[in-house]
Structure formats: structure tokens, C-alpha cells
Amino acid sequence: MKRIWKKIVKGFVILLSVFWLYTKAMWPSTFTDTPEILANLYSKELCTCRYVIGQGLERCFENHAHITRPSSLEWDEAEKRVRVRVLWAVSSARVVSDRFGCERF
């Protein structure tokens, strides 16, 4: 009886490992990438809202707070730069020009 359970557990572990490898190969963006995606989105959107469109700080934050709130948010008015942290991911964006908007760096 113990032998059967060992085979079942071993088969389950192998099946789980194959499934995990398949998802990493076919869908490289998993739920662990979500904070990085959100940080990149926030930094670029907030930079564009504030420095290209010219809206106020509170208005820009209010427009984009429906997704999730960033852990930290730093505005650099002199360099026209925004730095955003969402969980472990950090992203910064700065103004390229009024015509092209902001870029991540």
C-alpha cells in the first residue's frame, strides 16, 4: 500500500513540474511579473499625466489609482521624472519631449 502512495505522489510531482515548465515556456509573463508590469504602467502614465498633459499631482494620482496603489511614489519636478514602487518592482519614467511624452529608464 505504501508503494502505491509513493508512486502516486511521485507521479503528481512529475505532472506538476511538467505543467510548470510548460507554462513558463508558453506564457513567460506569470503572476509574479504583475508588480513589474504595474510599476512600469504607473511610472509612464503618471509622468505623462503630470509633465506632458500638465494636470496636478492629486488629479494624476486619482486618475490612475483604480488599478492598485503603489507602495511608494516620488515626483522630481526639476528633472520631470517619476519613480514608482509596487511591491518589489521599481520603475522610473522621464519626459522625452512634449511630442513623444515619457519613456521608462
C-alpha positions, 0 to 999 in steps of 0.5 A, spaced: 500 500 500 505 504 501 508 503 494 502 505 491 502 512 495 509 513 493 508 512 486 502 516 486 505 522 489 511 521 485 507 521 479 503 528 481 510 531 482 512 529 475 505 532 472 506 538 476 513 540 474 511 538 467 505 543 467 510 548 470 515 548 465 510 548 460 507 554 462 513 558 463 515 556 456 508 558 453 506 564 457 513 567 460 509 573 463 506 569 470 503 572 476 509 574 479 511 579 473 504 583 475 508 588 480 513 589 474 508 590 469 504 595 474 510 599 476 512 600 469 504 602 467 504 607 473 511 610 472 509 612 464 502 614 465 503 618 471 509 622 468 505 623 462 499 625 466 503 630 470 509 633 465 506 632 458 498 633 459 500 638 465 494 636 470 496 636 478 499 631 482 492 629 486 488 629 479 494 624 476 494 620 482 486 619 482 486 618 475 490 612 475 489 609 482 483 604 480 488 599 478 492 598 485 496 603 489 503 603 489 507 602 495 511 608 494 511 614 489 516 620 488 515 626 483 522 630 481 519 636 478 526 639 476 528 633 472 520 631 470 521 624 472 517 619 476 519 613 480 514 608 482 514 602 487 509 596 487 511 591 491 518 589 489 518 592 482 521 599 481 520 603 475 522 610 473 519 614 467 522 621 464 519 626 459 522 625 452 519 631 449 512 634 449 511 630 442 513 623 444 511 624 452 515 619 457 519 613 456 521 608 462 529 608 464 
